[in-house]
Amino acid sequence: RAVGGWIRDKILNRDSNDIDIVVEGMNGVQFAEEIKNWIATQPHLNIDHEDPVDKPRKASKTKVGVVAKRDELNKHVTTAIVHIVGFDVDILNFRGYDPSSSSNFDPASLPEIENTLLAQDAHLRDFTINALYYNINKAIVEDPTNGIQDLSAGIIRCPGWIGGGAKGRLSDDPLRCVRSVRFASRFGFVLDPEIVNQAKNSLEIRGSFLIPVPPERALATSASKKA
């Protein structure tokens, strides 16, 4: 499935090169390696292709980059990056619920959708407008958190359920406070009052801004293409 900014921007009729893929059954790095190997067999995708009559085709220079999981930077999932026909595509696993992280989560509270992993991943994302999935096999948009409704209403909102709403999502990564303002400014949306409330009144979230932010996190928040 494609996930996040690409689906959001397509629904808003905006150009987008923000392509993220989530996979199950293998990790993102393994899937990216499979794509790289497949590209090497496709002359029309292989930038290093030479006429096989004159010269043998060289192996593709497509490489897989890896951004490792770093919990101290609130980067909780390893991401593979592969270059495909001019686009950098990020590939990662579904994010699942850690039963040790909360004693209050009720699995029965998950939305009734076909794929439980999808529901968990969606409710652990930053905002509902970024928790949209395009199922490539079925050619449909999957929307476990009512992100399309929030796009239509022009609201930046955090997912609820296992994500813990605004308190849980902003506590998990306080820089999402900054991202919420950035998205609201970019799209002309309004912030959900609960985001404003948590940013203003949560001692945990406010206190986190007294801790120096690693430069790579600050730059990623201000300039990244990511959703």
N, C-alpha and C positions, 0 to 999 in steps of 0.2 A: 504493500500500500504506500502511496505517496501521502505525506502528512504535513500539516502546518501551513506555512506562508504561501506556497504555490497554490493550494486550493483556495485559501482566503482571497488571494489577489485575483485569481481567475473569476471568482464569484463577484468581485468588485469591478471586473473588467479592467484590471490593471496588468501591465506587463510584469513578469516575475521570472527571476532565475534562481529563486530560493527553493531548491529541490531537495527534499528529505524523503528517504525511504525507510520504513520500518519493516522488519522481517521477523519471522518465527521459524523454528525448525533448524536454524543454524545462526551463528552470531553474525554481526554486521561485517566483520573483517572477512570471514569465510565467504559470505555472499559477494562482497566486493571483489575478492580474488576470482570467483567464478565468472563475474562480469568481465573482468580484465582478460581472462583466458578466452572467453567467447568473442570479445572484440578482436583478439588476435586472429580469429578465423574468418573475420568479415572484412573483405578488401575495401568495401565502401566506407567502413568506419575506421579503418586502420590508417592513421595519418602517415605511417611509414611505408605504405604499400608501394611496391615497384612492379613494373610489368614482369610477370613471371616468365614471359618468353625471352626477355633480355637478361633479367637478373632475378635471382630468387628473392622472394619477399622476406624482408627483414622482420624479426620479431617486433611486436608492438612495444613502444616505449611507455604505454599507459601503465602508471604505477598506482599502487594503493597507499594512501597516506592514512595514518592512524592518530587520532587525538585520544590519548589515554584517559581513562576515568581518573578524576582527581576530586575527591570529596571535599578537600579543604578549599577548593575553588567552586564548590557547588556544581561540579561537573560529575554527575553520578552515573553516566553511561558512556562506555567506550564507543567512539564514532569512527567509522571508516570513510575515507573520501576517495572517490574515483572520478577521473576526468572522462566524460562521454560526449563526443561530438560538440566540443566547445563549452560544455557545462561541467561544473564541479558538483557532483551528487554526493550528499551525505547519507550514509547507510548505518542504521543502528537497530538494536533490538527493542522490542516492546519493553516499557518499564512496568514492573509488577509491584504489587503491594507487599511490603515486608511486614509479616505479622508481628514482629518484635517491636515495630515502630509505634504501635498504638494498641491499647487494650479496648478501645471503644469502637473499633471498626466492625460493622456487621456485614458479612459478605452478602446477605440477602438484600442489602440496600443498593447493590449495584443495579444499574438500569437493565431491563430485560432485552439484551441484544445478543446476537448469535455468538459473539466471541468475547469471552470474559477477559482475556488478555487485552483486547482492544479497549474494553471499558476501563480497566485499571490504568492503562497507559494514558487514555484521554483525560481521566480525572486527576492525573499527576502532572499535567502540562500547565503552563503559566496562565493562559487565558482561554476562554471558550472559543474565541475566534481563531485560535491557533490549534485547537483540538479537533480539526476537520480532517477526514481521511478520504482519499480516492482509492476505492477498491479496483485495482487494475483488471482483475479477472472478471468481475461483475460489471465493470464500467458504471459504478454508482458512487455517490458521495455518502459517507457514513458520518453521522453527527451525534455522538453519544451525549454531548453536553449542551445541546441547543445553541451551538455557535452560529448557525445560520440565522436564527431568530435574533441573536444579539448583533449580528452584522446588519440586519435589516433595521433594528432599533437604534443602531449607532452607539452601542454600549461596550466598554471594556470591562469584562467581568471575569473573576476567577472561577474555575470549576469547583463544585461542591463535593459531596460524597467523600470518598477516601482521600481526596486532595485537601480536605479540611477547609474549603472555601478560601476567602481572602487571607484569613489568619494563617492557615496552613501553607498556602502557596507562597505568601510573602515571607513567612518565617523560614521556609526552606531555602529561599534565595532573596534576601532583601533588595537586591538590585532590580528585582521585578517592579518595585515601586517606580524606579526611573523608567523602566521599559513601558510601564502602563501609561505614563505621561507621554512618552515618545510616540506610542501607537495612537493615543488620543489626538495628539497634535497632527500626526501624519494623515489620519483619516477624517479628522473633524468630528471625532466621537466624544462622548462624555464618559467619565469614570463612574463605575458603580460606587454608590456611597459607602459600601463596606470596605472597598479598597482605600478610600480617603480616610475612613474612620480608623482602620488598622495602621495606616501610615502615620497618622497624627497621634494616636493614643496608645498604641502598643509599645510598652517599654522595651520589650525584646527586639522589635523591629527597629525602633528609633536608636536603641543602644548599639545595634550592629553597625550603624553608620559612623560610630566613633572608632571602629576598628579599621585600620588602613586596608584599602582594597588593592589587591594585586593589579598591576597595570594591565595585564592581559584580560582580566575580567572587566575592568572599566572600559577598555577599548572595545571589547566585544559588545558591551551594552550600548555604547554610543554609536558604533559604526557598523556593527555586524549586520549581515543580511538575514540573520536567523530570526525565526519566529519565537 
